C-alpha cells in the first residue's frame, strides 16, 4: 500500500470517528486498523528519511 493510500484511509477513519458513525464493535475494529495504518505510514517515512540521508551523504 502506498503512503498516500494509507493516509487517506486513516483520515477517513478519523473523520467517521469524529462524526460518531461507528458503533462500539466497529470502533474497535477501526481503531486496530488505524494503528496498523499509522505504523505503515511511520515505517514508510522512516525508510524515506534514511534513503534521503544516504543520498545526501554520498554527495558530501
PQR file of N, CA, C, O and H, with PARSE charges and radii, in Angstrom:
ATOM      1  N   UNK A   1       0.845  -1.178   0.000 -0.4000 1.5000
ATOM      2  CA  UNK A   1       0.000   0.000   0.000 -0.0000 2.0000
ATOM      3  C   UNK A   1       0.889   1.240   0.000  0.5500 1.7000
ATOM      4  O   UNK A   1       1.891   1.302   0.713 -0.5500 1.4000
ATOM      5  N   UNK A   2       0.516   2.200  -0.791 -0.4000 1.5000
ATOM      6  CA  UNK A   2       1.265   3.447  -0.850 -0.0000 2.0000
ATOM      7  C   UNK A   2       0.945   4.323   0.360  0.5500 1.7000
ATOM      8  O   UNK A   2      -0.114   4.204   0.977 -0.5500 1.4000
ATOM      9  H   UNK A   2      -0.298   2.150  -1.371  0.4000 1.0000
ATOM     10  N   UNK A   3       1.884   5.198   0.675 -0.4000 1.5000
ATOM     11  CA  UNK A   3       1.727   6.104   1.813 -0.0000 2.0000
ATOM     12  C   UNK A   3       0.443   6.919   1.690  0.5500 1.7000
ATOM     13  O   UNK A   3      -0.311   7.050   2.654 -0.5500 1.4000
ATOM     14  H   UNK A   3       2.743   5.295   0.173  0.4000 1.0000
ATOM     15  N   UNK A   4       0.199   7.466   0.502 -0.4000 1.5000
ATOM     16  CA  UNK A   4      -0.977   8.317   0.302 -0.0000 2.0000
ATOM     17  C   UNK A   4      -2.277   7.552   0.528  0.5500 1.7000
ATOM     18  O   UNK A   4      -3.234   8.090   1.087 -0.5500 1.4000
ATOM     19  H   UNK A   4       0.811   7.359  -0.281  0.4000 1.0000
ATOM     20  N   UNK A   5      -2.306   6.288   0.090 -0.4000 1.5000
ATOM     21  CA  UNK A   5      -3.497   5.462   0.298 -0.0000 2.0000
ATOM     22  C   UNK A   5      -3.734   5.219   1.785  0.5500 1.7000
ATOM     23  O   UNK A   5      -4.859   5.327   2.272 -0.5500 1.4000
ATOM     24  H   UNK A   5      -1.529   5.851  -0.364  0.4000 1.0000
ATOM     25  N   UNK A   6      -2.668   4.893   2.493 -0.4000 1.5000
ATOM     26  CA  UNK A   6      -2.776   4.642   3.929 -0.0000 2.0000
ATOM     27  C   UNK A   6      -3.242   5.899   4.658  0.5500 1.7000
ATOM     28  O   UNK A   6      -4.093   5.836   5.546 -0.5500 1.4000
ATOM     29  H   UNK A   6      -1.753   4.806   2.098  0.4000 1.0000
ATOM     30  N   UNK A   7      -2.677   7.037   4.272 -0.4000 1.5000
ATOM     31  CA  UNK A   7      -3.050   8.300   4.903 -0.0000 2.0000
ATOM     32  C   UNK A   7      -4.517   8.638   4.627  0.5500 1.7000
ATOM     33  O   UNK A   7      -5.227   9.096   5.523 -0.5500 1.4000
ATOM     34  H   UNK A   7      -1.987   7.088   3.551  0.4000 1.0000
ATOM     35  N   UNK A   8      -4.967   8.416   3.402 -0.4000 1.5000
ATOM     36  CA  UNK A   8      -6.375   8.674   3.059 -0.0000 2.0000
ATOM     37  C   UNK A   8      -7.313   7.788   3.872  0.5500 1.7000
ATOM     38  O   UNK A   8      -8.339   8.251   4.368 -0.5500 1.4000
ATOM     39  H   UNK A   8      -4.390   8.045   2.674  0.4000 1.0000
ATOM     40  N   UNK A   9      -6.955   6.509   4.007 -0.4000 1.5000
ATOM     41  CA  UNK A   9      -7.783   5.598   4.803 -0.0000 2.0000
ATOM     42  C   UNK A   9      -7.816   6.025   6.264  0.5500 1.7000
ATOM     43  O   UNK A   9      -8.862   5.990   6.912 -0.5500 1.4000
ATOM     44  H   UNK A   9      -6.121   6.132   3.604  0.4000 1.0000
ATOM     45  N   UNK A  10      -6.666   6.426   6.769 -0.4000 1.5000
ATOM     46  CA  UNK A  10      -6.581   6.879   8.154 -0.0000 2.0000
ATOM     47  C   UNK A  10      -7.433   8.128   8.372  0.5500 1.7000
ATOM     48  O   UNK A  10      -8.149   8.228   9.369 -0.5500 1.4000
ATOM     49  H   UNK A  10      -5.816   6.455   6.243  0.4000 1.0000
ATOM     50  N   UNK A  11      -7.356   9.068   7.452 -0.4000 1.5000
ATOM     51  CA  UNK A  11      -8.166  10.286   7.554 -0.0000 2.0000
ATOM     52  C   UNK A  11      -9.653   9.962   7.507  0.5500 1.7000
ATOM     53  O   UNK A  11     -10.442  10.591   8.213 -0.5500 1.4000
ATOM     54  H   UNK A  11      -6.775   8.987   6.643  0.4000 1.0000
ATOM     55  N   UNK A  12     -10.052   8.990   6.684 -0.4000 1.5000
ATOM     56  CA  UNK A  12     -11.462   8.599   6.598 -0.0000 2.0000
ATOM     57  C   UNK A  12     -11.927   7.985   7.915  0.5500 1.7000
ATOM     58  O   UNK A  12     -13.039   8.254   8.368 -0.5500 1.4000
ATOM     59  H   UNK A  12      -9.412   8.479   6.111  0.4000 1.0000
ATOM     60  N   UNK A  13     -11.090   7.173   8.521 -0.4000 1.5000
ATOM     61  CA  UNK A  13     -11.440   6.563   9.809 -0.0000 2.0000
ATOM     62  C   UNK A  13     -11.617   7.650  10.866  0.5500 1.7000
ATOM     63  O   UNK A  13     -12.592   7.637  11.617 -0.5500 1.4000
ATOM     64  H   UNK A  13     -10.187   6.954   8.153  0.4000 1.0000
ATOM     65  N   UNK A  14     -10.684   8.579  10.921 -0.4000 1.5000
ATOM     66  CA  UNK A  14     -10.755   9.658  11.912 -0.0000 2.0000
ATOM     67  C   UNK A  14     -12.019  10.491  11.706  0.5500 1.7000
ATOM     68  O   UNK A  14     -12.720  10.819  12.663 -0.5500 1.4000
ATOM     69  H   UNK A  14      -9.892   8.589  10.311  0.4000 1.0000
ATOM     70  N   UNK A  15     -12.298  10.824  10.463 -0.4000 1.5000
ATOM     71  CA  UNK A  15     -13.482  11.627  10.149 -0.0000 2.0000
ATOM     72  C   UNK A  15     -14.760  10.930  10.621  0.5500 1.7000
ATOM     73  O   UNK A  15     -15.631  11.560  11.221 -0.5500 1.4000
ATOM     74  H   UNK A  15     -11.728  10.557   9.685  0.4000 1.0000
ATOM     75  N   UNK A  16     -14.867   9.633  10.350 -0.4000 1.5000
ATOM     76  CA  UNK A  16     -16.054   8.876  10.762 -0.0000 2.0000
ATOM     77  C   UNK A  16     -16.140   8.749  12.283  0.5500 1.7000
ATOM     78  O   UNK A  16     -17.231   8.763  12.852 -0.5500 1.4000
ATOM     79  H   UNK A  16     -14.160   9.121   9.862  0.4000 1.0000
ATOM     80  N   UNK A  17     -14.977   8.625  12.942 -0.4000 1.5000
ATOM     81  CA  UNK A  17     -14.973   8.576  14.408 -0.0000 2.0000
ATOM     82  C   UNK A  17     -15.483   9.893  14.978  0.5500 1.7000
ATOM     83  O   UNK A  17     -16.304   9.914  15.894 -0.5500 1.4000
ATOM     84  H   UNK A  17     -14.090   8.614  12.480  0.4000 1.0000
ATOM     85  N   UNK A  18     -14.986  10.981  14.422 -0.4000 1.5000
ATOM     86  CA  UNK A  18     -15.397  12.303  14.904 -0.0000 2.0000
ATOM     87  C   UNK A  18     -16.891  12.541  14.698  0.5500 1.7000
ATOM     88  O   UNK A  18     -17.529  13.250  15.476 -0.5500 1.4000
ATOM     89  H   UNK A  18     -14.319  10.964  13.678  0.4000 1.0000
ATOM     90  N   UNK A  19     -17.433  11.950  13.656 -0.4000 1.5000
ATOM     91  CA  UNK A  19     -18.853  12.129  13.354 -0.0000 2.0000
ATOM     92  C   UNK A  19     -19.728  11.088  14.055  0.5500 1.7000
ATOM     93  O   UNK A  19     -20.951  11.112  13.922 -0.5500 1.4000
ATOM     94  H   UNK A  19     -16.915  11.374  13.024  0.4000 1.0000
ATOM     95  N   UNK A  20     -19.103  10.180  14.797 -0.4000 1.5000
ATOM     96  CA  UNK A  20     -19.846   9.173  15.543 -0.0000 2.0000
ATOM     97  C   UNK A  20     -20.524   8.138  14.672  0.5500 1.7000
ATOM     98  O   UNK A  20     -21.591   7.634  15.023 -0.5500 1.4000
ATOM     99  H   UNK A  20     -18.109  10.161  14.905  0.4000 1.0000
ATOM    100  N   UNK A  21     -19.920   7.813  13.541 -0.4000 1.5000
ATOM    101  CA  UNK A  21     -20.542   6.889  12.588 -0.0000 2.0000
ATOM    102  C   UNK A  21     -20.321   5.417  12.927  0.5500 1.7000
ATOM    103  O   UNK A  21     -20.945   4.550  12.315 -0.5500 1.4000
ATOM    104  H   UNK A  21     -19.053   8.221  13.256  0.4000 1.0000
ATOM    105  N   UNK A  22     -19.452   5.118  13.882 -0.4000 1.5000
ATOM    106  CA  UNK A  22     -19.167   3.725  14.213 -0.0000 2.0000
ATOM    107  C   UNK A  22     -19.866   3.323  15.495  0.5500 1.7000
ATOM    108  O   UNK A  22     -19.923   4.093  16.454 -0.5500 1.4000
ATOM    109  H   UNK A  22     -18.946   5.822  14.379  0.4000 1.0000
ATOM    110  N   UNK A  23     -20.406   2.089  15.504 -0.4000 1.5000
ATOM    111  CA  UNK A  23     -20.894   1.559  16.770 -0.0000 2.0000
ATOM    112  C   UNK A  23     -19.690   1.011  17.525  0.5500 1.7000
ATOM    113  O   UNK A  23     -18.578   1.035  16.998 -0.5500 1.4000
ATOM    114  H   UNK A  23     -20.359   1.464  14.726  0.4000 1.0000
ATOM    115  N   UNK A  24     -19.877   0.530  18.719 -0.4000 1.5000
ATOM    116  CA  UNK A  24     -18.764   0.137  19.573 -0.0000 2.0000
ATOM    117  C   UNK A  24     -17.939  -1.001  18.960  0.5500 1.7000
ATOM    118  O   UNK A  24     -16.716  -1.017  19.097 -0.5500 1.4000
ATOM    119  H   UNK A  24     -20.781   0.510  19.148  0.4000 1.0000
ATOM    120  N   UNK A  25     -18.591  -1.940  18.293 -0.4000 1.5000
ATOM    121  CA  UNK A  25     -17.864  -3.048  17.669 -0.0000 2.0000
ATOM    122  C   UNK A  25     -17.046  -2.562  16.477  0.5500 1.7000
ATOM    123  O   UNK A  25     -15.897  -2.967  16.300 -0.5500 1.4000
ATOM    124  H   UNK A  25     -19.584  -1.927  18.181  0.4000 1.0000
ATOM    125  N   UNK A  26     -17.628  -1.709  15.676 -0.4000 1.5000
ATOM    126  CA  UNK A  26     -16.914  -1.149  14.526 -0.0000 2.0000
ATOM    127  C   UNK A  26     -15.758  -0.263  14.997  0.5500 1.7000
ATOM    128  O   UNK A  26     -14.690  -0.247  14.385 -0.5500 1.4000
ATOM    129  H   UNK A  26     -18.561  -1.379  15.819  0.4000 1.0000
ATOM    130  N   UNK A  27     -15.976   0.455  16.063 -0.4000 1.5000
ATOM    131  CA  UNK A  27     -14.953   1.345  16.593 -0.0000 2.0000
ATOM    132  C   UNK A  27     -13.693   0.563  16.971  0.5500 1.7000
ATOM    133  O   UNK A  27     -12.578   0.993  16.673 -0.5500 1.4000
ATOM    134  H   UNK A  27     -16.843   0.442  16.560  0.4000 1.0000
ATOM    135  N   UNK A  28     -13.870  -0.563  17.616 -0.4000 1.5000
ATOM    136  CA  UNK A  28     -12.738  -1.394  17.994 -0.0000 2.0000
ATOM    137  C   UNK A  28     -11.972  -1.852  16.760  0.5500 1.7000
ATOM    138  O   UNK A  28     -10.744  -1.774  16.724 -0.5500 1.4000
ATOM    139  H   UNK A  28     -14.775  -0.912  17.859  0.4000 1.0000
ATOM    140  N   UNK A  29     -12.690  -2.326  15.751 -0.4000 1.5000
ATOM    141  CA  UNK A  29     -12.053  -2.780  14.514 -0.0000 2.0000
ATOM    142  C   UNK A  29     -11.323  -1.630  13.815  0.5500 1.7000
ATOM    143  O   UNK A  29     -10.201  -1.799  13.337 -0.5500 1.4000
ATOM    144  H   UNK A  29     -13.688  -2.389  15.780  0.4000 1.0000
ATOM    145  N   UNK A  30     -11.954  -0.485  13.761 -0.4000 1.5000
ATOM    146  CA  UNK A  30     -11.370   0.658  13.075 -0.0000 2.0000
ATOM    147  C   UNK A  30     -10.149   1.202  13.816  0.5500 1.7000
ATOM    148  O   UNK A  30      -9.199   1.671  13.189 -0.5500 1.4000
ATOM    149  H   UNK A  30     -12.866  -0.348  14.150  0.4000 1.0000
ATOM    150  N   UNK A  31     -10.174   1.140  15.132 -0.4000 1.5000
ATOM    151  CA  UNK A  31      -9.002   1.559  15.907 -0.0000 2.0000
ATOM    152  C   UNK A  31      -7.810   0.650  15.630  0.5500 1.7000
ATOM    153  O   UNK A  31      -6.677   1.118  15.515 -0.5500 1.4000
ATOM    154  H   UNK A  31     -10.946   0.759  15.641  0.4000 1.0000
ATOM    155  N   UNK A  32      -8.069  -0.644  15.523 -0.4000 1.5000
ATOM    156  CA  UNK A  32      -6.998  -1.585  15.193 -0.0000 2.0000
ATOM    157  C   UNK A  32      -6.443  -1.292  13.802  0.5500 1.7000
ATOM    158  O   UNK A  32      -5.230  -1.284  13.595 -0.5500 1.4000
ATOM    159  H   UNK A  32      -8.989  -1.024  15.617  0.4000 1.0000
ATOM    160  N   UNK A  33      -7.339  -1.052  12.863 -0.4000 1.5000
ATOM    161  CA  UNK A  33      -6.917  -0.736  11.501 -0.0000 2.0000
ATOM    162  C   UNK A  33      -6.131   0.567  11.476  0.5500 1.7000
ATOM    163  O   UNK A  33      -5.121   0.672  10.779 -0.5500 1.4000
ATOM    164  H   UNK A  33      -8.325  -1.058  13.031  0.4000 1.0000
ATOM    165  N   UNK A  34      -6.588   1.557  12.231 -0.4000 1.5000
ATOM    166  CA  UNK A  34      -5.891   2.846  12.295 -0.0000 2.0000
ATOM    167  C   UNK A  34      -4.479   2.668  12.851  0.5500 1.7000
ATOM    168  O   UNK A  34      -3.539   3.290  12.355 -0.5500 1.4000
ATOM    169  H   UNK A  34      -7.408   1.472  12.797  0.4000 1.0000
ATOM    170  N   UNK A  35      -4.320   1.836  13.863 -0.4000 1.5000
ATOM    171  CA  UNK A  35      -2.991   1.579  14.421 -0.0000 2.0000
ATOM    172  C   UNK A  35      -2.069   0.979  13.368  0.5500 1.7000
ATOM    173  O   UNK A  35      -0.901   1.356  13.274 -0.5500 1.4000
ATOM    174  H   UNK A  35      -5.083   1.331  14.266  0.4000 1.0000
ATOM    175  N   UNK A  36      -2.585   0.058  12.586 -0.4000 1.5000
ATOM    176  CA  UNK A  36      -1.782  -0.561  11.523 -0.0000 2.0000
ATOM    177  C   UNK A  36      -1.407   0.471  10.463  0.5500 1.7000
ATOM    178  O   UNK A  36      -0.274   0.490   9.981 -0.5500 1.4000
ATOM    179  H   UNK A  36      -3.534  -0.248  12.662  0.4000 1.0000
ATOM    180  N   UNK A  37      -2.351   1.319  10.107 -0.4000 1.5000
ATOM    181  CA  UNK A  37      -2.079   2.351   9.105 -0.0000 2.0000
ATOM    182  C   UNK A  37      -1.046   3.349   9.610  0.5500 1.7000
ATOM    183  O   UNK A  37      -0.166   3.770   8.859 -0.5500 1.4000
ATOM    184  H   UNK A  37      -3.272   1.303  10.498  0.4000 1.0000
ATOM    185  N   UNK A  38      -1.148   3.726  10.871 -0.4000 1.5000
ATOM    186  CA  UNK A  38      -0.179   4.649  11.463 -0.0000 2.0000
ATOM    187  C   UNK A  38       1.214   4.042  11.426  0.5500 1.7000
ATOM    188  O   UNK A  38       2.181   4.719  11.075 -0.5500 1.4000
ATOM    189  H   UNK A  38      -1.862   3.384  11.482  0.4000 1.0000
ATOM    190  N   UNK A  39       1.322   2.767  11.788 -0.4000 1.5000
ATOM    191  CA  UNK A  39       2.626   2.096  11.769 -0.0000 2.0000
ATOM    192  C   UNK A  39       3.171   2.016  10.351  0.5500 1.7000
ATOM    193  O   UNK A  39       4.365   2.228  10.138 -0.5500 1.4000
ATOM    194  H   UNK A  39       0.537   2.217  12.073  0.4000 1.0000
ATOM    195  N   UNK A  40       2.319   1.714   9.382 -0.4000 1.5000
ATOM    196  CA  UNK A  40       2.750   1.656   7.991 -0.0000 2.0000
ATOM    197  C   UNK A  40       3.278   3.011   7.537  0.5500 1.7000
ATOM    198  O   UNK A  40       4.339   3.088   6.918 -0.5500 1.4000
ATOM    199  H   UNK A  40       1.349   1.542   9.556  0.4000 1.0000
ATOM    200  N   UNK A  41       2.548   4.076   7.839 -0.4000 1.5000
ATOM    201  CA  UNK A  41       2.984   5.429   7.468 -0.0000 2.0000
ATOM    202  C   UNK A  41       4.300   5.783   8.148  0.5500 1.7000
ATOM    203  O   UNK A  41       5.200   6.337   7.516 -0.5500 1.4000
ATOM    204  H   UNK A  41       1.686   4.014   8.342  0.4000 1.0000
ATOM    205  N   UNK A  42       4.414   5.467   9.419 -0.4000 1.5000
ATOM    206  CA  UNK A  42       5.630   5.756  10.172 -0.0000 2.0000
ATOM    207  C   UNK A  42       6.825   5.010   9.563  0.5500 1.7000
ATOM    208  O   UNK A  42       7.906   5.581   9.409 -0.5500 1.4000
ATOM    209  H   UNK A  42       3.683   5.017   9.932  0.4000 1.0000
ATOM    210  N   UNK A  43       6.624   3.744   9.223 -0.4000 1.5000
ATOM    211  CA  UNK A  43       7.698   2.950   8.624 -0.0000 2.0000
ATOM    212  C   UNK A  43       8.129   3.528   7.278  0.5500 1.7000
ATOM    213  O   UNK A  43       9.321   3.615   6.986 -0.5500 1.4000
ATOM    214  H   UNK A  43       5.747   3.281   9.348  0.4000 1.0000
ATOM    215  N   UNK A  44       7.162   3.916   6.472 -0.4000 1.5000
ATOM    216  CA  UNK A  44       7.490   4.478   5.158 -0.0000 2.0000
ATOM    217  C   UNK A  44       8.237   5.805   5.295  0.5500 1.7000
ATOM    218  O   UNK A  44       9.182   6.067   4.550 -0.5500 1.4000
ATOM    219  H   UNK A  44       6.194   3.845   6.709  0.4000 1.0000
ATOM    220  N   UNK A  45       7.822   6.630   6.232 -0.4000 1.5000
ATOM    221  CA  UNK A  45       8.508   7.906   6.443 -0.0000 2.0000
ATOM    222  C   UNK A  45       9.932   7.692   6.954  0.5500 1.7000
ATOM    223  O   UNK A  45      10.860   8.384   6.533 -0.5500 1.4000
ATOM    224  H   UNK A  45       7.054   6.418   6.838  0.4000 1.0000
ATOM    225  N   UNK A  46      10.097   6.742   7.853 -0.4000 1.5000
ATOM    226  CA  UNK A  46      11.426   6.439   8.379 -0.0000 2.0000
ATOM    227  C   UNK A  46      12.339   5.929   7.264  0.5500 1.7000
ATOM    228  O   UNK A  46      13.487   6.357   7.149 -0.5500 1.4000
ATOM    229  H   UNK A  46       9.344   6.180   8.195  0.4000 1.0000
ATOM    230  N   UNK A  47      11.824   5.021   6.453 -0.4000 1.5000
ATOM    231  CA  UNK A  47      12.611   4.472   5.350 -0.0000 2.0000
ATOM    232  C   UNK A  47      12.998   5.564   4.363  0.5500 1.7000
ATOM    233  O   UNK A  47      14.139   5.620   3.906 -0.5500 1.4000
ATOM    234  H   UNK A  47      10.891   4.674   6.546  0.4000 1.0000
ATOM    235  N   UNK A  48      12.045   6.431   4.038 -0.4000 1.5000
ATOM    236  CA  UNK A  48      12.329   7.527   3.110 -0.0000 2.0000
ATOM    237  C   UNK A  48      13.375   8.460   3.681  0.5500 1.7000
ATOM    238  O   UNK A  48      14.275   8.895   2.963 -0.5500 1.4000
ATOM    239  H   UNK A  48      11.118   6.385   4.410  0.4000 1.0000
ATOM    240  N   UNK A  49      13.271   8.774   4.962 -0.4000 1.5000
ATOM    241  CA  UNK A  49      14.241   9.643   5.616 -0.0000 2.0000
ATOM    242  C   UNK A  49      15.642   9.037   5.553  0.5500 1.7000
ATOM    243  O   UNK A  49      16.613   9.740   5.272 -0.5500 1.4000
ATOM    244  H   UNK A  49      12.540   8.421   5.546  0.4000 1.0000
ATOM    245  N   UNK A  50      15.745   7.746   5.811 -0.4000 1.5000
ATOM    246  CA  UNK A  50      17.039   7.067   5.759 -0.0000 2.0000
ATOM    247  C   UNK A  50      17.627   7.098   4.356  0.5500 1.7000
ATOM    248  O   UNK A  50      18.827   7.310   4.186 -0.5500 1.4000
ATOM    249  H   UNK A  50      14.956   7.175   6.039  0.4000 1.0000
ATOM    250  N   UNK A  51      16.774   6.885   3.344 -0.4000 1.5000
ATOM    251  CA  UNK A  51      17.237   6.910   1.961 -0.0000 2.0000
ATOM    252  C   UNK A  51      17.732   8.306   1.567  0.5500 1.7000
ATOM    253  O   UNK A  51      18.741   8.441   0.874 -0.5500 1.4000
ATOM    254  H   UNK A  51      15.799   6.712   3.483  0.4000 1.0000
ATOM    255  N   UNK A  52      17.026   9.322   2.007 -0.4000 1.5000
ATOM    256  CA  UNK A  52      17.431  10.699   1.703 -0.0000 2.0000
ATOM    257  C   UNK A  52      18.781  11.002   2.356  0.5500 1.7000
ATOM    258  O   UNK A  52      19.655  11.609   1.737 -0.5500 1.4000
ATOM    259  H   UNK A  52      16.206   9.212   2.569  0.4000 1.0000
ATOM    260  N   UNK A  53      18.943  10.579   3.602 -0.4000 1.5000
ATOM    261  CA  UNK A  53      20.212  10.808   4.301 -0.0000 2.0000
ATOM    262  C   UNK A  53      21.363  10.105   3.590  0.5500 1.7000
ATOM    263  O   UNK A  53      22.459  10.659   3.498 -0.5500 1.4000
ATOM    264  H   UNK A  53      18.234  10.086   4.105  0.4000 1.0000
ATOM    265  N   UNK A  54      21.132   8.889   3.085 -0.4000 1.5000
ATOM    266  CA  UNK A  54      22.172   8.164   2.352 -0.0000 2.0000
ATOM    267  C   UNK A  54      22.546   8.905   1.071  0.5500 1.7000
ATOM    268  O   UNK A  54      23.724   9.033   0.736 -0.5500 1.4000
ATOM    269  H   UNK A  54      20.242   8.439   3.160  0.4000 1.0000
ATOM    270  N   UNK A  55      21.538   9.384   0.366 -0.4000 1.5000
ATOM    271  CA  UNK A  55      21.796  10.112  -0.883 -0.0000 2.0000
ATOM    272  C   UNK A  55      22.582  11.389  -0.602  0.5500 1.7000
ATOM    273  O   UNK A  55      23.541  11.703  -1.307 -0.5500 1.4000
ATOM    274  H   UNK A  55      20.582   9.279   0.638  0.4000 1.0000
ATOM    275  N   UNK A  56      22.177  12.114   0.420 -0.4000 1.5000
ATOM    276  CA  UNK A  56      22.870  13.353   0.764 -0.0000 2.0000
ATOM    277  C   UNK A  56      24.297  13.084   1.249  0.5500 1.7000
ATOM    278  O   UNK A  56      25.203  13.872   0.981 -0.5500 1.4000
ATOM    279  H   UNK A  56      21.399  11.858   0.994  0.4000 1.0000
ATOM    280  N   UNK A  57      24.493  11.989   1.951 -0.4000 1.5000
ATOM    281  CA  UNK A  57      25.828  11.642   2.444 -0.0000 2.0000
ATOM    282  C   UNK A  57      26.761  11.309   1.296  0.5500 1.7000
ATOM    283  O   UNK A  57      27.958  11.579   1.388 -0.5500 1.4000
ATOM    284  H   UNK A  57      23.757  11.348   2.169  0.4000 1.0000
ATOM    285  N   UNK A  58      26.255  10.735   0.225 -0.4000 1.5000
ATOM    286  CA  UNK A  58      27.070  10.409  -0.946 -0.0000 2.0000
ATOM    287  C   UNK A  58      27.554  11.657  -1.655  0.5500 1.7000
ATOM    288  O   UNK A  58      28.633  11.665  -2.246 -0.5500 1.4000
ATOM    289  H   UNK A  58      25.282  10.516   0.150  0.4000 1.0000
ATOM    290  N   UNK A  59      26.752  12.719  -1.595 -0.4000 1.5000
ATOM    291  CA  UNK A  59      27.089  13.969  -2.267 -0.0000 2.0000
ATOM    292  C   UNK A  59      28.147  14.766  -1.522  0.5500 1.7000
ATOM    293  O   UNK A  59      28.753  15.673  -2.094 -0.5500 1.4000
ATOM    294  H   UNK A  59      25.875  12.713  -1.114  0.4000 1.0000
ATOM    295  N   UNK A  60      28.376  14.448  -0.273 -0.4000 1.5000
ATOM    296  CA  UNK A  60      29.338  15.217   0.537 -0.0000 2.0000
ATOM    297  C   UNK A  60      30.752  14.832   0.256  0.5500 1.7000
ATOM    298  O   UNK A  60      31.674  15.386   0.854 -0.5500 1.4000
ATOM    299  H   UNK A  60      27.884  13.711   0.192  0.4000 1.0000
TER
END
